[in-house]
Structures are given as C-alpha cells and as structure tokens.
Amino acid sequence: MANIKTAISIEKVLFEEIEAMAEELEVSRSRIFSLATHEFIQRYKNRKLFDTINASYEDSPSPAEKVLLKSMKVKQRKVIAEKW
C-alpha cells in the first residue's frame, strides 16, 4: 500500500500526548495517526449503518401492508394447524 505524506495542524497539548503515546507504544507518530484515523472512519461507517437500520424501522406499516400481514398470519396459522 502506498503511503502519502501530509501536514496537519493540531494543538500542542494533543501533539505532546501523541508523542508520549508513540514513545510508550514504541511506534511512530504516523502510526498513531493512522490507527486513530482508521478507527474513526470505522466508527463513522458503523454509526451511518446503525442510523440507516434505525431509520428503516421508524415508519409503521401502511394500511395495505397491515392487510397483507394479517392475511399472512392467518395463512401461517392454517399451515401450522394442518401440520400439528
């Protein structure tokens, strides 16, 4: 995988924390940024998926869907009753 160099501006306090963490973990600052960015992106994607799933369950069935669901339940009961 190709690496790309970039310059960013961050607060001095944050830089110092990253510097200390990189030293403690014995990895480069670049690796810390890469790991943090990867995790941030994954969390963002997961949140979007979660929101999409929740949105799909927000709407209630339409009147036509309610009729269809009721007829499906009746049919299912008949099928189960025939097998038992």
Secondary structure, 3 states (H helix, E strand, C coil): CCCCCCCCCCCHHHHHHHHHHHHHHCCCHHHHHHHHHHHHHHHHHHHHHHHHHHHHHHCCCCHHHHHHHHHHHHHHHHHHHHHC
